[in-house]
Amino acid sequence: MSQLVSIQRIDELREVSRDIVRQLGFMQKGLAGTALSPSAVHTIIELGYGTVTNASDLGDMLHLEKSSVSRLVQKLAEDGLIEVRSNPADRRSRQIGLTKDGKALLKSLEDFGRKQMKSAFEHLAKDDLTKVETGLTLFAKALRREKSRDFNTNAVELRQGYCPGVIASVVGLHASYYATKYGFGAIFERKVATEMSEFMGRIGSPANTTFSAFIGETLLGSVSLDGEDLEKGVSHLRWFIVSPESQGMGIGNLLLEKATSFVDAAGFEQTRLWTFKGLDAARYLYEKHDFELVHEKHGKQWGTEVIEQEFERKRT
């Protein structure tokens, strides 16, 4: 433990954390105005966000034992909130998703959560609200870092090039993440699916490649390098994504290390990427790997108006 953080300060922060848990109602049954347990409510939300798609992942995400997960899934299925189906890629696992009633409940949960936050924050000054947002974000990152300290990156399998299911998995991660966080819709999903499918038709070129990180058959993250769609000597870094549950474990850094090593070894003088303002964690990684912001403008190429950003990296 750092000497800069005293035991007294740690205990004060723990008390604040306990108070937040109490005030948000996480310790009571009937969380968020429902008749569901906290773990059931969180399951509905995570399914809606796309951060979990099979029953086996719930245990790790919610810190539940396998028997508890089985009972939880069975109860939610009996209530008509989720549907359970076999996983064609792995018959030992079960895929889960929200039913129509489950999606309606998710909307109610989201409305409840937004109202709860709005009521708590609407009397705060803008600067104070920014401090709260920054503090909670840093706190969450610190907890994830602690959780992932023992994560063994040697257990991660990096696959290069096309592999079965990678297009669907990468498109799915993009669609669910950006729809939930930024309101991107069908235009964005179609764009990613169409362009990545076209790119995979050219994956055999030595100028193009994809790096994907897996544990078993679960995709943790992916990045692609397209050396043919920009001018000569310039590679296009595309479809960089890390699953929400894998963030903070070094997967993004690992993928960008592979990506930058590839473009340097292939002799590209420049690598460019397009993103948008607000993706601070990704920007940190881009700048860590020598990308620089060279241009930004308002745009709607992904179906929602954002401040589009262009980053450029010169060969090291």
C-alpha positions in Angstrom: 0.0 0.0 0.0 1.3 3.5 -0.9 2.4 5.5 2.2 0.5 8.5 0.7 -2.8 6.8 1.5 -3.3 6.5 5.2 -5.4 3.9 7.0 -7.7 6.7 8.2 -8.2 7.9 4.6 -8.9 4.4 3.4 -11.5 3.9 6.0 -13.1 7.2 5.2 -13.4 6.3 1.5 -14.8 2.9 2.5 -17.5 4.6 4.5 -18.4 6.8 1.5 -18.6 3.7 -0.7 -20.9 2.0 1.8 -23.1 5.0 1.9 -23.3 5.1 -1.9 -24.3 1.4 -1.9 -27.0 2.1 0.7 -28.4 5.2 -0.9 -28.7 3.5 -4.3 -30.5 0.6 -2.7 -28.1 -2.1 -3.7 -28.6 -4.0 -0.5 -32.3 -4.3 -0.7 -34.6 -6.7 -2.7 -36.7 -4.7 -5.1 -33.8 -2.8 -6.5 -34.7 -0.1 -9.0 -38.4 -0.4 -8.2 -38.6 -4.0 -9.3 -39.4 -7.2 -7.5 -36.0 -8.6 -8.5 -32.9 -9.3 -6.6 -29.8 -7.0 -7.2 -28.1 -9.8 -9.2 -31.2 -10.3 -11.4 -31.4 -6.5 -12.1 -27.7 -6.4 -13.0 -28.1 -9.4 -15.3 -30.9 -7.6 -17.2 -28.7 -4.5 -17.5 -25.6 -6.3 -18.6 -27.5 -8.3 -21.2 -29.0 -5.1 -22.5 -25.5 -3.5 -22.7 -24.2 -6.6 -24.5 -21.4 -7.1 -22.0 -22.4 -10.7 -21.4 -24.0 -13.1 -23.9 -23.7 -16.5 -22.2 -24.5 -17.9 -18.8 -21.0 -19.0 -18.0 -19.8 -15.3 -18.1 -22.4 -14.2 -15.5 -20.5 -15.9 -12.6 -17.3 -13.9 -13.3 -19.2 -10.6 -13.9 -21.5 -10.8 -10.8 -19.1 -12.8 -8.6 -21.6 -15.6 -8.2 -21.0 -19.3 -7.9 -22.1 -21.6 -10.7 -25.1 -23.0 -8.8 -26.3 -19.4 -8.1 -26.0 -18.5 -11.7 -28.0 -21.6 -12.7 -30.8 -20.6 -10.4 -30.7 -17.0 -11.5 -30.9 -17.9 -15.2 -33.7 -20.4 -14.6 -35.7 -17.9 -12.6 -35.3 -15.1 -15.2 -36.2 -17.5 -18.0 -39.3 -18.7 -16.1 -40.4 -15.1 -15.6 -40.1 -14.6 -19.4 -37.4 -12.0 -19.1 -34.6 -13.9 -20.8 -34.3 -16.6 -23.4 -31.7 -19.4 -23.2 -30.5 -21.3 -26.2 -27.6 -23.6 -27.0 -24.3 -22.2 -28.2 -23.6 -23.7 -31.7 -19.9 -23.0 -31.2 -19.7 -24.7 -27.8 -22.4 -27.1 -26.7 -21.2 -26.8 -23.1 -22.3 -23.2 -22.8 -25.7 -21.5 -23.1 -26.3 -18.2 -24.9 -28.7 -15.9 -23.2 -30.5 -12.8 -24.3 -33.4 -10.5 -23.4 -37.0 -11.3 -24.5 -39.4 -8.6 -25.5 -40.5 -8.3 -21.8 -36.9 -8.2 -20.8 -36.2 -5.3 -23.1 -39.2 -3.5 -21.8 -37.9 -4.0 -18.2 -34.5 -2.8 -19.3 -36.0 0.5 -20.5 -37.8 0.9 -17.1 -34.5 0.2 -15.3 -32.7 2.7 -17.4 -35.4 5.3 -16.8 -35.3 4.7 -13.1 -31.5 5.0 -13.0 -31.4 8.2 -15.0 -34.1 9.7 -12.8 -32.3 8.7 -9.7 -29.0 10.3 -10.9 -30.7 13.4 -12.2 -32.4 13.9 -8.9 -29.1 13.5 -7.1 -27.1 15.7 -9.4 -29.4 18.5 -10.6 -28.6 20.8 -7.6 -24.8 20.4 -8.1 -22.7 23.1 -9.7 -21.2 22.1 -13.1 -17.7 22.0 -11.6 -18.9 19.8 -8.8 -20.6 17.4 -11.2 -17.4 17.1 -13.2 -15.5 16.3 -10.0 -18.0 13.6 -9.1 -17.8 12.1 -12.6 -14.0 12.2 -12.6 -13.8 10.7 -9.1 -16.2 7.8 -9.8 -14.4 7.0 -13.1 -11.0 6.9 -11.4 -12.4 4.8 -8.6 -13.9 2.3 -11.0 -10.6 2.1 -12.9 -8.7 1.6 -9.7 -11.0 -1.3 -8.7 -10.7 -2.9 -12.1 -6.9 -2.6 -11.9 -6.9 -4.3 -8.5 -9.2 -7.0 -9.8 -7.0 -7.7 -12.8 -3.6 -7.6 -11.1 -3.5 -11.4 -11.2 -4.8 -11.6 -14.8 -2.4 -13.7 -16.7 -2.0 -12.3 -20.3 -0.2 -15.6 -21.1 -3.7 -17.2 -21.0 -4.7 -14.9 -23.9 -4.5 -16.4 -27.4 -3.7 -13.8 -30.1 -5.0 -14.9 -33.5 -3.9 -13.2 -36.6 -6.0 -12.9 -39.8 -9.4 -14.2 -40.4 -10.9 -16.8 -38.0 -14.4 -18.2 -37.9 -16.9 -15.9 -36.2 -14.5 -12.9 -35.9 -16.6 -10.6 -38.2 -19.8 -11.3 -36.3 -18.1 -10.9 -32.9 -16.3 -7.6 -33.7 -19.5 -6.2 -35.3 -21.5 -7.3 -32.3 -19.1 -5.6 -29.8 -19.1 -2.4 -31.8 -22.9 -2.4 -32.2 -23.8 -3.1 -28.5 -21.1 -0.8 -27.0 -21.7 2.3 -29.2 -25.5 1.9 -29.2 -25.5 1.8 -25.4 -22.9 4.5 -24.8 -23.4 6.9 -27.7 -26.7 6.1 -29.3 -25.3 4.8 -32.6 -27.8 2.8 -34.5 -28.4 0.7 -37.6 -26.3 3.0 -39.9 -23.2 2.4 -37.7 -23.7 -1.3 -37.4 -24.3 -1.7 -41.1 -21.2 0.3 -41.9 -19.0 -1.8 -39.6 -20.4 -5.1 -40.9 -20.2 -4.1 -44.6 -16.8 -2.6 -44.5 -15.2 -5.3 -42.3 -16.7 -8.0 -44.6 -15.2 -6.3 -47.6 -11.9 -6.0 -45.8 -11.8 -9.7 -45.0 -12.1 -10.4 -48.7 -8.6 -8.8 -49.0 -7.1 -10.2 -45.8 -4.8 -12.4 -47.8 -2.7 -9.3 -48.9 0.5 -8.9 -46.9 -0.5 -5.3 -46.4 -3.6 -6.3 -44.4 -4.1 -8.1 -41.1 -6.3 -8.5 -38.1 -5.2 -9.3 -34.5 -7.8 -10.8 -32.2 -7.4 -11.7 -28.5 -9.3 -14.7 -27.2 -9.7 -16.7 -24.1 -11.1 -20.0 -25.3 -13.7 -19.0 -27.9 -14.5 -15.7 -26.2 -13.3 -12.6 -28.0 -11.7 -10.1 -25.7 -10.8 -7.5 -28.3 -9.6 -7.0 -31.9 -7.9 -4.5 -34.2 -7.3 -4.5 -38.0 -4.7 -2.9 -40.2 -5.8 -2.0 -43.8 -2.9 -1.1 -46.0 -4.9 -0.8 -49.2 -7.7 1.7 -48.7 -5.5 4.9 -48.2 -2.6 6.3 -50.2 0.6 4.3 -50.8 2.7 3.9 -47.7 -0.2 4.6 -45.3 -1.9 2.0 -43.2 -5.4 2.4 -41.8 -6.0 1.2 -38.2 -9.6 0.0 -38.1 -12.2 -1.5 -35.8 -10.2 -1.3 -32.5 -12.5 -2.7 -29.8 -12.1 -4.3 -26.4 -15.1 -5.9 -24.7 -16.3 -3.9 -21.7 -15.6 -6.8 -19.2 -12.0 -7.0 -20.5 -11.2 -3.3 -20.2 -8.5 -2.5 -17.7 -6.7 -5.9 -18.2 -4.1 -4.7 -20.8 -5.9 -6.2 -23.8 -6.0 -2.9 -25.7 -2.4 -2.2 -25.1 -1.4 -5.7 -26.2 -3.4 -5.3 -29.5 -1.9 -1.9 -30.3 1.6 -3.3 -29.6 0.9 -5.9 -32.2 -0.6 -3.4 -34.6 2.2 -0.9 -34.4 4.9 -3.7 -34.7 3.1 -5.0 -37.8 3.0 -1.6 -39.6 6.6 -0.8 -38.8 7.8 -4.2 -40.0 5.7 -3.9 -43.2 7.4 -0.6 -43.9 4.4 1.8 -43.7 5.6 5.4 -43.2 2.3 6.4 -41.6 -0.7 4.9 -39.8 -4.0 6.7 -39.5 -7.2 6.2 -37.6 -10.5 7.9 -37.3 -12.4 8.1 -34.1 -14.4 10.7 -32.2 -14.0 12.9 -29.1 -14.9 11.4 -25.8 -13.2 8.0 -26.0 -10.6 8.9 -23.5 -9.3 5.5 -22.6 -8.7 4.7 -26.3 -7.1 8.0 -26.9 -4.7 7.4 -24.0 -3.6 4.1 -25.7 -3.3 5.8 -29.1 -1.0 8.5 -27.7 0.9 5.9 -25.7 1.7 4.2 -29.1 2.8 7.5 -30.7 -0.4 8.5 -32.4 -1.0 12.3 -32.5 -4.3 14.1 -33.0 -4.0 16.0 -36.3 -7.5 17.0 -37.2 -11.0 17.2 -35.8 -14.4 18.3 -37.1 -18.1 17.8 -36.6 -19.4 14.9 -38.6 -22.1 12.2 -39.0 -20.3 9.4 -40.9 -21.4 6.9 -38.2 -25.0 8.0 -38.1 -24.8 10.3 -35.1 -23.3 13.7 -35.0 -20.0 13.7 -33.0 -16.7 15.5 -33.1 -14.7 13.3 -35.4 -11.0 13.0 -34.8 -8.1 11.9 -37.0 -5.0 10.5 -35.4 -1.7 9.9 -37.2 1.4 7.9 -36.3 4.7 8.1 -38.2 7.0 5.1 -38.4 9.4 4.8 -35.5 
